[in-house]
Amino acid sequence: MQSCHEHDEDSNKGIRAENVANWYFRLNGFLSIPSYIIHLDLNEAVRVKKNTSRVAKTEADLMGVRFSGSYEKIDNRGKLPDDESILGIKDFPETVLALFILVEVKAGKCMMNGPWSNQNEKNMERVIRRLGFANNEEEVQAIADKIYKTGKWQNEKFVFQYICVGGTINSDLYQKFPDLIQIGWGDIGAFFFNRFEKAIDEKLPGGKIHEQWPDFGRKYGMWFIKERNKSKEKSIKSVINYIEKGMVVP
């Protein structure tokens, strides 16, 4: 049986993992809602609470949208590089307007929680309605069916992608959901290194830009500027160390 201390520590790791994931998607141009609560139907809420000890709610770790023309530019340094893991999703026509994502975040191995893989619970349909890119209930159901089967749906205007983020890739998930995207902390640590190399300038007017950022971004920015012998490998270690211990160190 897991002790209260172990449970609290696992919970803290999960929160820190979500902090890192939120910052990763922010830097890749997503307008996002972290910890999005799905409002259940009354009968469904009663059923969930009756059958489990948890509160009757379903939560998406992160839900977001990235518009097709999104990019970031600072001074005369050109476009800042977005991650290939994100750009690789864009195998769609020029007519596509937006990429919608639903993200599951784990400190350890990538996983897809039951509320998002169980068609009977109808949670995917609730998310699709709220995102607003389906024209009617028939299309909501068709999109949900596709996500449940493959992890991705797209048409000539929109893409809806399920993404799992975690410490290690789960090969079993690819067997069940062939179009699922999995992103590891190593990938994210490498991306941060590439991005910060081009974006961080400690001489910007108004102070160091990372000092305006929330917890993880601020700590990573401080580490990046202070670490003289920084490298991609050290960046990856810094991300993992933050998730495990709350500290960004090489």
HELIX and SHEET records of a PDB file:
HELIX    1   1 CYS A    4  LEU A   27  1                                  24    
HELIX    2   2 LEU A   42  ASN A   51  1                                  10    
HELIX    3   3 GLU A   84  LEU A   87  1                                   4    
HELIX    4   4 GLY A  114  SER A  117  1                                   4    
HELIX    5   5 GLN A  119  GLU A  121  5                                   3    
HELIX    6   6 ASN A  123  LEU A  131  1                                   9    
HELIX    7   7 GLU A  137  THR A  150  1                                  14    
HELIX    8   8 SER A  171  LYS A  176  1                                   6    
HELIX    9   9 TRP A  185  ALA A  199  1                                  15    
HELIX   10  10 ILE A  209  GLN A  212  5                                   4    
HELIX   11  11 ASP A  215  LYS A  226  1                                  12    
HELIX   12  12 LYS A  232  LYS A  245  1                                  14    
SHEET    1   A 5 LEU A  31  ILE A  38  0                                        
SHEET    2   A 5 THR A  58  PHE A  67 -1                                        
SHEET    3   A 5 ALA A  98  VAL A 105 -1                                        
SHEET    4   A 5 PHE A 158  GLY A 166  1                                        
SHEET    5   A 5 LYS A 152  GLN A 154 -1                                        
SHEET    1   B 5 LEU A  31  ILE A  38  0                                        
SHEET    2   B 5 THR A  58  PHE A  67 -1                                        
SHEET    3   B 5 ALA A  98  VAL A 105 -1                                        
SHEET    4   B 5 PHE A 158  GLY A 166  1                                        
SHEET    5   B 5 ILE A 181  GLY A 184  1                                        
END                                                                             
